[in-house]
């Protein structure tokens, strides 16, 4: 029922309102496990990709989005379920590995999984260095990676804002990257770095963002 609502209601309404420019839909395999690796500009990225991709895309989302109470909690839960989000705990090393294991299970079931190699949103618009979780997944599951570039989500929902604005958004799906020659080498730090850098280079070619050449670390709380 939820998937029907997404397909018959959310997608048409979102496209009618925002009229997104979507490029490269033919590059997304219609079946089989695949990773959609995207730049990350706004919280709303995880709404834009599922609503514009040609197949269901699963993302990991903070467990808090599924555990709220009252009307707000119910609406949050319904939205993330409609977007095929999978709840995970965040913060610790064990939780990070559990998140990767959840993503791996999704891929082994032949589904599409969305990930942001930068790890967190870019607050200055630059493209940061990718973390190697995307490579671990690709090499362990033996699936292709489709690079994705988003342009405009930060204008729709800037950091600190709660209500989306009407702004133009562009989604570009690049040609799939295959790493068959490195399949099974997920334990190799060198192989993971090589794959991640190729993925980020492809995202950069699609997005044209300025490169930060450092990791995008979350600021420490005061």
PAKOLFI-345081 format. One line per 10 residues: number of its first residue (from 1); their letters; for each residue x, y, z of N, C-alpha, C, O. Coordinates in nm, 2 decimals. Example, Ala and Ser with C-alpha at 12.3 -4.5 7.8 and 13.67 -1.06 7.14 Angstrom:
% PAKOLFI-345081
1> as> 1.32 -0.57 0.78 1.23 -0.45 0.78 1.32 -0.33 0.78 1.42 -0.33 0.85  1.28 -0.22 0.71 1.37 -0.11 0.71 1.29 0.00 0.79 1.34 0.11 0.80
***
This chain:
% PAKOLFI-345081
1> xxxxxxxxxx> 0.08 -0.12 0.00 0.00 0.00 0.00 0.09 0.13 0.00 0.06 0.22 -0.08  0.19 0.13 0.09 0.28 0.24 0.09 0.35 0.27 -0.04 0.36 0.38 -0.08  0.39 0.16 -0.10 0.46 0.17 -0.23 0.37 0.23 -0.34 0.41 0.30 -0.42  0.24 0.19 -0.33 0.15 0.24 -0.43 0.12 0.39 -0.41 0.11 0.47 -0.50  0.12 0.43 -0.28 0.10 0.57 -0.25 0.22 0.65 -0.31 0.21 0.76 -0.36  0.34 0.60 -0.29 0.46 0.67 -0.34 0.46 0.68 -0.49 0.49 0.78 -0.55  0.42 0.57 -0.56 0.42 0.57 -0.70 0.31 0.65 -0.76 0.33 0.72 -0.86  0.19 0.64 -0.70 0.07 0.70 -0.76 0.04 0.84 -0.71 -0.03 0.92 -0.78  0.10 0.88 -0.60 0.07 1.01 -0.54 0.19 1.09 -0.52 0.20 1.20 -0.58  0.29 1.05 -0.44 0.41 1.13 -0.41 0.49 1.17 -0.53 0.52 1.28 -0.55
11> xxxxxxxxxx> 0.52 1.07 -0.62 0.60 1.10 -0.74 0.53 1.20 -0.83 0.59 1.30 -0.87  0.41 1.17 -0.87 0.34 1.26 -0.96 0.33 1.40 -0.91 0.35 1.50 -0.98  0.29 1.41 -0.78 0.27 1.54 -0.72 0.40 1.62 -0.71 0.41 1.74 -0.74  0.51 1.55 -0.66 0.64 1.62 -0.65 0.69 1.67 -0.79 0.74 1.78 -0.80  0.67 1.58 -0.89 0.72 1.62 -1.03 0.63 1.74 -1.08 0.69 1.82 -1.15  0.50 1.74 -1.05 0.42 1.85 -1.10 0.45 1.98 -1.03 0.45 2.08 -1.10  0.49 1.98 -0.91 0.52 2.10 -0.83 0.66 2.15 -0.86 0.68 2.27 -0.89  0.76 2.06 -0.86 0.90 2.11 -0.88 0.95 2.09 -1.02 1.05 2.16 -1.05  0.89 2.02 -1.10 0.93 2.00 -1.24 1.08 1.97 -1.25 1.15 2.05 -1.32  1.13 1.87 -1.19 1.27 1.85 -1.18 1.33 1.81 -1.32 1.26 1.75 -1.40
21> xxxxxxxxxx> 1.45 1.85 -1.34 1.52 1.81 -1.47 1.60 1.68 -1.43 1.68 1.68 -1.34  1.56 1.58 -1.50 1.62 1.45 -1.47 1.70 1.40 -1.59 1.64 1.39 -1.70  1.83 1.37 -1.58 1.91 1.33 -1.69 1.97 1.19 -1.66 2.00 1.16 -1.54  1.98 1.11 -1.76 2.05 0.98 -1.75 1.97 0.87 -1.69 2.03 0.77 -1.63  1.84 0.87 -1.69 1.76 0.76 -1.63 1.80 0.63 -1.69 1.79 0.52 -1.62  1.84 0.63 -1.82 1.87 0.50 -1.88 2.00 0.44 -1.82 2.02 0.32 -1.85  2.07 0.51 -1.74 2.19 0.46 -1.68 2.17 0.38 -1.55 2.25 0.31 -1.50  2.04 0.38 -1.50 2.01 0.31 -1.38 1.95 0.17 -1.42 1.85 0.16 -1.48  2.02 0.06 -1.38 1.97 -0.07 -1.42 1.83 -0.09 -1.36 1.81 -0.05 -1.24  1.75 -0.15 -1.43 1.61 -0.17 -1.39 1.59 -0.28 -1.29 1.49 -0.29 -1.22
31> xxxxxxxxxx> 1.69 -0.37 -1.28 1.68 -0.48 -1.18 1.82 -0.52 -1.13 1.92 -0.48 -1.19  1.83 -0.59 -1.03 1.95 -0.64 -0.97 2.01 -0.53 -0.87 1.97 -0.42 -0.88  2.10 -0.58 -0.78 2.16 -0.49 -0.69 2.24 -0.38 -0.75 2.31 -0.41 -0.84  2.22 -0.26 -0.70 2.30 -0.14 -0.76 2.31 -0.04 -0.65 2.21 -0.02 -0.57  2.42 0.03 -0.65 2.44 0.14 -0.55 2.43 0.27 -0.63 2.49 0.29 -0.73  2.34 0.37 -0.57 2.34 0.50 -0.63 2.41 0.59 -0.53 2.37 0.62 -0.42  2.53 0.63 -0.57 2.62 0.71 -0.49 2.61 0.86 -0.53 2.64 0.90 -0.64  2.56 0.94 -0.44 2.53 1.08 -0.47 2.61 1.18 -0.39 2.66 1.15 -0.27  2.63 1.31 -0.44 2.67 1.42 -0.36 2.56 1.45 -0.26 2.45 1.40 -0.28  2.59 1.53 -0.16 2.50 1.55 -0.05 2.49 1.69 -0.01 2.59 1.75 0.05
41> xxxxxxxxxx> 2.38 1.76 -0.04 2.37 1.90 -0.02 2.26 1.94 0.08 2.26 2.05 0.13  2.16 1.85 0.10 2.05 1.89 0.18 1.98 1.77 0.24 1.99 1.66 0.19  1.91 1.79 0.35 1.83 1.68 0.41 1.74 1.62 0.31 1.71 1.50 0.31  1.69 1.70 0.22 1.58 1.66 0.12 1.64 1.57 0.01 1.56 1.52 -0.07  1.77 1.56 0.00 1.83 1.47 -0.10 1.77 1.33 -0.10 1.75 1.27 -0.20  1.74 1.28 0.02 1.69 1.14 0.04 1.54 1.14 0.00 1.48 1.03 0.00  1.48 1.25 -0.03 1.35 1.26 -0.09 1.36 1.27 -0.24 1.28 1.20 -0.31  1.45 1.36 -0.28 1.46 1.38 -0.43 1.50 1.26 -0.51 1.44 1.23 -0.61  1.60 1.18 -0.46 1.64 1.07 -0.54 1.54 0.96 -0.55 1.51 0.91 -0.66  1.47 0.91 -0.44 1.37 0.81 -0.45 1.25 0.86 -0.54 1.19 0.77 -0.61
51> xxxxxxxxxx> 1.22 0.99 -0.54 1.11 1.03 -0.62 1.14 1.06 -0.77 1.05 1.08 -0.85  1.27 1.05 -0.80 1.31 1.08 -0.94 1.37 0.95 -1.01 1.38 0.94 -1.13  1.42 0.86 -0.93 1.48 0.74 -0.98 1.38 0.65 -1.05 1.26 0.65 -1.01  1.42 0.57 -1.15 1.32 0.48 -1.22 1.29 0.35 -1.15 1.21 0.27 -1.21  1.34 0.33 -1.03 1.30 0.22 -0.95 1.31 0.25 -0.80 1.36 0.36 -0.77  1.26 0.16 -0.72 1.27 0.19 -0.57 1.41 0.19 -0.53 1.49 0.11 -0.56  1.44 0.30 -0.45 1.57 0.32 -0.39 1.56 0.32 -0.24 1.48 0.39 -0.18  1.64 0.24 -0.17 1.64 0.23 -0.03 1.76 0.31 0.03 1.87 0.31 -0.02  1.73 0.38 0.14 1.83 0.46 0.21 1.83 0.42 0.35 1.73 0.37 0.40  1.94 0.44 0.42 1.94 0.43 0.57 1.90 0.56 0.63 1.95 0.67 0.58
61> xxxxxxxxxx> 1.83 0.56 0.73 1.78 0.68 0.80 1.79 0.67 0.95 1.78 0.55 1.00  1.82 0.77 1.02 1.83 0.77 1.17 1.70 0.71 1.23 1.59 0.74 1.19  1.72 0.62 1.32 1.61 0.55 1.39 1.51 0.65 1.45 1.39 0.62 1.47  1.56 0.77 1.49 1.47 0.87 1.55 1.36 0.91 1.46 1.25 0.95 1.51  1.38 0.90 1.33 1.27 0.94 1.24 1.15 0.84 1.24 1.05 0.88 1.19  1.17 0.73 1.30 1.07 0.63 1.31 1.01 0.61 1.45 0.91 0.53 1.46  1.06 0.68 1.54 1.02 0.65 1.68 0.95 0.77 1.75 0.92 0.77 1.87  0.92 0.88 1.67 0.86 1.00 1.73 0.72 0.97 1.77 0.66 0.87 1.73  0.66 1.05 1.86 0.53 1.03 1.91 0.43 1.14 1.85 0.48 1.24 1.80  0.31 1.12 1.87 0.21 1.22 1.83 0.20 1.23 1.68 0.24 1.14 1.61
71> xxxxxxxxxx> 0.13 1.33 1.63 0.11 1.35 1.49 0.24 1.37 1.41 0.25 1.32 1.30  0.33 1.45 1.47 0.46 1.47 1.40 0.53 1.34 1.39 0.59 1.32 1.28  0.53 1.26 1.49 0.60 1.13 1.48 0.54 1.04 1.38 0.61 0.97 1.30  0.41 1.04 1.37 0.33 0.96 1.28 0.36 1.00 1.13 0.38 0.92 1.04  0.36 1.13 1.11 0.39 1.18 0.98 0.53 1.15 0.93 0.56 1.11 0.82  0.63 1.17 1.02 0.77 1.14 0.99 0.78 0.99 0.96 0.85 0.96 0.86  0.72 0.90 1.04 0.73 0.76 1.01 0.67 0.72 0.88 0.73 0.64 0.80  0.55 0.78 0.85 0.49 0.75 0.72 0.57 0.80 0.60 0.58 0.73 0.50  0.63 0.92 0.61 0.71 0.97 0.50 0.83 0.88 0.47 0.86 0.84 0.36  0.90 0.84 0.58 1.02 0.77 0.56 0.99 0.62 0.52 1.07 0.56 0.44
81> xxxxxxxxxx> 0.88 0.57 0.56 0.84 0.44 0.51 0.81 0.44 0.36 0.84 0.35 0.29  0.74 0.55 0.32 0.70 0.57 0.18 0.82 0.58 0.09 0.82 0.55 -0.02  0.93 0.64 0.15 1.05 0.66 0.07 1.15 0.54 0.09 1.27 0.55 0.05  1.10 0.43 0.14 1.18 0.31 0.16 1.30 0.32 0.24 1.41 0.26 0.22  1.29 0.41 0.34 1.41 0.43 0.43 1.41 0.32 0.53 1.31 0.26 0.58  1.53 0.28 0.57 1.56 0.17 0.67 1.62 0.23 0.79 1.72 0.29 0.79  1.55 0.21 0.91 1.60 0.27 1.03 1.73 0.21 1.08 1.74 0.09 1.09  1.83 0.29 1.12 1.95 0.24 1.18 1.99 0.33 1.29 1.96 0.45 1.30  2.07 0.28 1.39 2.13 0.36 1.50 2.26 0.42 1.44 2.32 0.36 1.36  2.29 0.54 1.50 2.41 0.60 1.45 2.50 0.64 1.57 2.46 0.65 1.68
91> xxxxxxxxxx> 2.63 0.66 1.53 2.72 0.72 1.64 2.84 0.64 1.67 2.95 0.69 1.69  2.82 0.50 1.69 2.94 0.42 1.73 2.99 0.34 1.62 2.92 0.32 1.52  3.11 0.28 1.63 3.17 0.20 1.53 3.08 0.08 1.50 3.06 0.04 1.39  3.03 0.01 1.61 2.95 -0.10 1.59 2.82 -0.07 1.51 2.77 -0.15 1.43  2.77 0.05 1.54 2.65 0.10 1.47 2.68 0.12 1.33 2.60 0.09 1.24  2.80 0.18 1.30 2.83 0.20 1.16 2.85 0.07 1.08 2.80 0.07 0.97  2.90 -0.03 1.14 2.92 -0.16 1.07 2.78 -0.22 1.06 2.75 -0.29 0.95  2.69 -0.21 1.16 2.56 -0.26 1.15 2.48 -0.19 1.03 2.40 -0.26 0.96  2.51 -0.06 1.01 2.45 0.01 0.90 2.49 -0.05 0.77 2.41 -0.07 0.67  2.62 -0.07 0.75 2.68 -0.13 0.63 2.62 -0.27 0.61 2.59 -0.31 0.49
101> xxxxxxxxxx> 2.61 -0.35 0.71 2.55 -0.48 0.70 2.40 -0.47 0.65 2.36 -0.56 0.57  2.33 -0.38 0.70 2.19 -0.36 0.66 2.19 -0.32 0.51 2.10 -0.37 0.43  2.28 -0.24 0.47 2.29 -0.20 0.32 2.33 -0.32 0.24 2.27 -0.34 0.13  2.42 -0.40 0.29 2.46 -0.52 0.21 2.35 -0.61 0.19 2.33 -0.67 0.09  2.27 -0.63 0.29 2.15 -0.72 0.28 2.05 -0.67 0.17 2.00 -0.75 0.10  2.03 -0.54 0.17 1.95 -0.48 0.07 2.00 -0.51 -0.07 1.93 -0.54 -0.16  2.13 -0.49 -0.09 2.19 -0.52 -0.22 2.19 -0.66 -0.26 2.16 -0.70 -0.38  2.21 -0.75 -0.16 2.20 -0.89 -0.19 2.06 -0.94 -0.22 2.04 -1.05 -0.28  1.96 -0.86 -0.19 1.82 -0.89 -0.22 1.79 -0.84 -0.36 1.68 -0.85 -0.41  1.89 -0.78 -0.43 1.87 -0.73 -0.57 1.80 -0.60 -0.58 1.74 -0.57 -0.68
111> xxxxxxxxxx> 1.82 -0.52 -0.47 1.75 -0.39 -0.47 1.85 -0.28 -0.49 1.98 -0.30 -0.49  1.80 -0.15 -0.51 1.89 -0.04 -0.53 1.91 0.03 -0.39 1.81 0.05 -0.32  2.03 0.07 -0.36 2.06 0.13 -0.24 2.13 0.27 -0.26 2.22 0.28 -0.34  2.08 0.37 -0.19 2.14 0.50 -0.21 2.23 0.54 -0.09 2.20 0.50 0.02  2.34 0.60 -0.13 2.44 0.63 -0.02 2.51 0.77 -0.06 2.52 0.80 -0.18  2.56 0.84 0.04 2.63 0.96 0.03 2.78 0.94 0.07 2.80 0.94 0.19  2.87 0.91 -0.02 3.01 0.88 0.02 3.07 0.99 0.11 3.16 0.96 0.18  3.02 1.12 0.09 3.08 1.23 0.17 3.05 1.21 0.32 3.12 1.26 0.41  2.95 1.13 0.35 2.91 1.10 0.49 2.81 1.20 0.55 2.72 1.15 0.62  2.82 1.33 0.52 2.73 1.42 0.57 2.71 1.54 0.47 2.79 1.55 0.38
121> xxxxxxxxxx> 2.62 1.62 0.50 2.59 1.73 0.40 2.70 1.83 0.39 2.77 1.86 0.48  2.72 1.88 0.26 2.82 1.98 0.24 2.75 2.12 0.27 2.65 2.15 0.20  2.80 2.19 0.36 2.74 2.32 0.40 2.79 2.43 0.32 2.73 2.54 0.32  2.90 2.41 0.24 2.95 2.52 0.16 2.94 2.49 0.01 3.00 2.57 -0.07  2.88 2.38 -0.02 2.86 2.35 -0.17 2.97 2.28 -0.23 2.96 2.24 -0.35  3.08 2.26 -0.16 3.20 2.19 -0.22 3.18 2.04 -0.21 3.10 1.99 -0.13  3.25 1.96 -0.30 3.24 1.82 -0.29 3.36 1.77 -0.21 3.48 1.79 -0.25  3.33 1.70 -0.10 3.43 1.65 -0.01 3.48 1.51 -0.05 3.42 1.44 -0.13  3.59 1.47 0.01 3.65 1.34 -0.02 3.56 1.23 0.03 3.49 1.24 0.14  3.55 1.12 -0.05 3.46 1.02 -0.01 3.51 0.92 0.09 3.63 0.89 0.09
131> xxxxxxxxxx> 3.42 0.87 0.17 3.46 0.77 0.27 3.44 0.63 0.20 3.36 0.62 0.11  3.51 0.53 0.25 3.52 0.41 0.17 3.41 0.31 0.20 3.42 0.19 0.15  3.31 0.34 0.27 3.19 0.25 0.29 3.13 0.21 0.16 3.09 0.10 0.14  3.12 0.31 0.06 3.06 0.28 -0.07 3.14 0.17 -0.14 3.09 0.08 -0.21  3.28 0.18 -0.13 3.36 0.08 -0.19 3.35 -0.06 -0.13 3.34 -0.16 -0.19  3.34 -0.06 0.01 3.32 -0.19 0.08 3.20 -0.26 0.03 3.19 -0.38 0.01  3.09 -0.18 0.01 2.96 -0.24 -0.03 2.97 -0.29 -0.17 2.93 -0.40 -0.20  3.03 -0.21 -0.26 3.04 -0.25 -0.40 3.13 -0.37 -0.42 3.09 -0.46 -0.50  3.24 -0.38 -0.35 3.33 -0.49 -0.36 3.28 -0.62 -0.29 3.31 -0.73 -0.34  3.21 -0.60 -0.19 3.15 -0.72 -0.11 3.03 -0.78 -0.18 3.02 -0.90 -0.20
141> xxxxxxxxxx> 2.94 -0.69 -0.23 2.82 -0.73 -0.30 2.84 -0.77 -0.44 2.76 -0.84 -0.50  2.95 -0.71 -0.50 2.98 -0.73 -0.64 2.87 -0.66 -0.73 2.83 -0.72 -0.83  2.84 -0.54 -0.70 2.73 -0.47 -0.77 2.79 -0.34 -0.83 2.89 -0.29 -0.78  2.73 -0.29 -0.94 2.78 -0.16 -1.00 2.74 -0.04 -0.91 2.65 -0.05 -0.83  2.81 0.07 -0.94 2.78 0.19 -0.87 2.74 0.30 -0.98 2.81 0.32 -1.07  2.62 0.35 -0.96 2.58 0.46 -1.05 2.60 0.60 -0.98 2.54 0.62 -0.87  2.69 0.68 -1.03 2.72 0.81 -0.97 2.60 0.90 -0.99 2.53 0.90 -1.10  2.56 0.98 -0.89 2.45 1.07 -0.90 2.49 1.21 -0.86 2.56 1.23 -0.76  2.45 1.31 -0.93 2.48 1.45 -0.90 2.35 1.53 -0.88 2.26 1.53 -0.97  2.33 1.59 -0.77 2.21 1.67 -0.74 2.25 1.82 -0.74 2.36 1.86 -0.70
151> xxxxxxxxxx> 2.16 1.90 -0.80 2.18 2.04 -0.81 2.05 2.11 -0.77 1.95 2.09 -0.84  2.06 2.19 -0.66 1.94 2.26 -0.63 1.87 2.23 -0.49 1.80 2.31 -0.44  1.89 2.10 -0.44 1.82 2.07 -0.31 1.85 2.16 -0.20 1.76 2.19 -0.11  1.97 2.22 -0.19 2.00 2.31 -0.08 1.92 2.44 -0.09 1.90 2.50 0.01  1.87 2.47 -0.21 1.79 2.59 -0.23 1.64 2.56 -0.19 1.57 2.65 -0.14  1.61 2.43 -0.21 1.47 2.39 -0.17 1.45 2.39 -0.02 1.36 2.43 0.04  1.55 2.32 0.05 1.55 2.31 0.19 1.69 2.34 0.25 1.76 2.25 0.28  1.72 2.47 0.27 1.85 2.51 0.33 1.86 2.46 0.47 1.76 2.43 0.54  1.98 2.44 0.52 2.01 2.40 0.65 1.94 2.49 0.75 1.96 2.62 0.74  1.87 2.44 0.85 1.80 2.52 0.95 1.66 2.55 0.91 1.59 2.60 1.00
161> xxxxxxxxxx> 1.62 2.52 0.79 1.48 2.55 0.75 1.39 2.42 0.76 1.45 2.31 0.74  1.27 2.44 0.78 1.18 2.32 0.80 1.08 2.31 0.68 1.03 2.20 0.66  1.05 2.42 0.62 0.95 2.42 0.51 1.02 2.43 0.37 1.09 2.53 0.35  0.99 2.33 0.29 1.06 2.34 0.15 1.01 2.46 0.07 0.89 2.50 0.08  1.10 2.51 -0.01 1.06 2.62 -0.10 1.06 2.57 -0.25 1.11 2.47 -0.28  0.99 2.65 -0.33 0.98 2.61 -0.47 1.11 2.66 -0.54 1.13 2.78 -0.57  1.20 2.57 -0.58 1.32 2.60 -0.65 1.35 2.49 -0.75 1.30 2.38 -0.74  1.43 2.52 -0.85 1.46 2.43 -0.95 1.56 2.32 -0.89 1.65 2.35 -0.82  1.54 2.20 -0.93 1.63 2.09 -0.89 1.66 2.00 -1.02 1.58 1.98 -1.10  1.79 1.97 -1.02 1.84 1.88 -1.13 1.90 1.76 -1.08 1.98 1.76 -0.98
171> xxxxxxxxxx> 1.87 1.64 -1.14 1.92 1.51 -1.09 1.99 1.45 -1.21 1.92 1.43 -1.32  2.12 1.42 -1.20 2.19 1.35 -1.31 2.24 1.21 -1.27 2.31 1.20 -1.17  2.20 1.11 -1.34 2.24 0.98 -1.32 2.35 0.94 -1.42 2.33 0.94 -1.54  2.47 0.91 -1.37 2.58 0.88 -1.46 2.59 0.74 -1.50 2.51 0.66 -1.45  2.68 0.70 -1.59 2.69 0.57 -1.64 2.74 0.48 -1.52 2.83 0.52 -1.44  2.70 0.35 -1.51 2.74 0.26 -1.41 2.89 0.24 -1.41 2.95 0.22 -1.51  2.94 0.23 -1.29 3.08 0.20 -1.27 3.09 0.05 -1.23 3.02 0.01 -1.13  3.17 -0.03 -1.29 3.19 -0.17 -1.26 3.33 -0.20 -1.21 3.43 -0.14 -1.26  3.34 -0.28 -1.10 3.47 -0.30 -1.04 3.49 -0.45 -1.03 3.54 -0.51 -0.93  3.46 -0.52 -1.14 3.46 -0.67 -1.14 3.60 -0.72 -1.11 3.62 -0.82 -1.04
181> xxxxxxxxxx> 3.71 -0.65 -1.16 3.85 -0.69 -1.14 3.89 -0.68 -0.99 3.99 -0.74 -0.95  3.81 -0.61 -0.91 3.85 -0.59 -0.77 3.75 -0.66 -0.67 3.76 -0.65 -0.55  3.65 -0.73 -0.73 3.55 -0.80 -0.65 3.61 -0.90 -0.55 3.70 -0.97 -0.59  3.57 -0.89 -0.43 3.63 -0.98 -0.33 3.75 -0.92 -0.25 3.80 -0.98 -0.16  3.79 -0.79 -0.29 3.90 -0.73 -0.23 3.86 -0.62 -0.13 3.93 -0.52 -0.11  3.74 -0.64 -0.07 3.69 -0.53 0.02 3.77 -0.51 0.14 3.77 -0.41 0.20  3.85 -0.61 0.18 3.94 -0.60 0.30 4.06 -0.52 0.27 4.13 -0.48 0.36  4.09 -0.49 0.14 4.21 -0.42 0.10 4.18 -0.27 0.11 4.10 -0.21 0.04  4.25 -0.20 0.19 4.24 -0.05 0.21 4.27 0.02 0.08 4.21 0.12 0.04  4.37 -0.03 0.01 4.41 0.03 -0.12 4.30 0.01 -0.22 4.27 0.11 -0.30
191> xxxxxxxxxx> 4.24 -0.11 -0.23 4.13 -0.13 -0.33 4.01 -0.04 -0.29 3.94 0.02 -0.38  3.97 -0.03 -0.16 3.86 0.05 -0.12 3.88 0.20 -0.16 3.79 0.27 -0.21  4.01 0.25 -0.14 4.04 0.38 -0.17 4.03 0.41 -0.32 3.98 0.51 -0.37  4.08 0.31 -0.40 4.08 0.33 -0.54 3.94 0.34 -0.60 3.90 0.42 -0.68  3.85 0.25 -0.55 3.71 0.25 -0.59 3.64 0.37 -0.55 3.57 0.44 -0.63  3.66 0.41 -0.42 3.60 0.54 -0.37 3.64 0.66 -0.45 3.55 0.74 -0.49  3.77 0.67 -0.48 3.81 0.79 -0.56 3.75 0.79 -0.70 3.73 0.89 -0.75  3.74 0.67 -0.76 3.67 0.66 -0.89 3.53 0.71 -0.89 3.48 0.78 -0.98  3.46 0.67 -0.78 3.32 0.71 -0.77 3.31 0.86 -0.75 3.22 0.92 -0.81  3.39 0.91 -0.66 3.39 1.06 -0.64 3.43 1.14 -0.76 3.37 1.25 -0.78
201> xxxxxxxxxx> 3.52 1.09 -0.84 3.56 1.15 -0.96 3.44 1.16 -1.06 3.42 1.26 -1.13  3.36 1.05 -1.06 3.25 1.05 -1.15 3.14 1.14 -1.10 3.07 1.21 -1.19  3.12 1.15 -0.97 3.02 1.24 -0.92 3.06 1.39 -0.95 2.98 1.47 -0.99  3.19 1.41 -0.94 3.25 1.55 -0.96 3.23 1.59 -1.11 3.19 1.70 -1.14  3.25 1.49 -1.20 3.23 1.52 -1.34 3.08 1.56 -1.37 3.06 1.64 -1.46  2.99 1.49 -1.30 2.85 1.52 -1.32 2.81 1.65 -1.25 2.72 1.73 -1.31  2.86 1.68 -1.14 2.81 1.80 -1.06 2.89 1.93 -1.09 2.83 2.03 -1.08  3.02 1.91 -1.12 3.10 2.03 -1.15 3.13 2.11 -1.02 3.17 2.23 -1.03  3.11 2.05 -0.90 3.14 2.12 -0.78 3.29 2.14 -0.76 3.37 2.07 -0.81  3.32 2.25 -0.68 3.46 2.27 -0.64 3.49 2.16 -0.55 3.42 2.12 -0.46
211> xxxxxxxxxx> 3.62 2.10 -0.56 3.66 1.99 -0.48 3.72 2.05 -0.35 3.80 2.14 -0.35  3.68 1.99 -0.23 3.74 2.03 -0.10 3.87 1.96 -0.08 3.96 2.01 -0.01  3.88 1.83 -0.13 4.00 1.75 -0.11 4.03 1.71 0.04 4.14 1.68 0.07  3.93 1.73 0.12 3.94 1.68 0.26 3.81 1.61 0.30 3.71 1.62 0.22  3.81 1.54 0.41 3.68 1.48 0.45 3.59 1.58 0.51 3.64 1.68 0.57  3.46 1.56 0.50 3.36 1.65 0.56 3.33 1.60 0.70 3.24 1.52 0.71  3.39 1.65 0.80 3.37 1.61 0.93 3.27 1.69 1.00 3.26 1.81 0.98  3.18 1.62 1.08 3.08 1.69 1.16 3.15 1.78 1.26 3.24 1.74 1.33  3.11 1.91 1.28 3.17 2.00 1.38 3.14 1.94 1.52 3.03 1.89 1.55  3.24 1.95 1.60 3.23 1.91 1.74 3.14 2.00 1.82 3.14 2.12 1.80
221> xx> 3.06 1.94 1.91 2.97 2.03 1.99 3.05 2.11 2.09 3.15 2.06 2.14  3.01 2.23 2.11 3.08 2.31 2.21 3.07 2.26 2.35 3.12 2.32 2.44
***
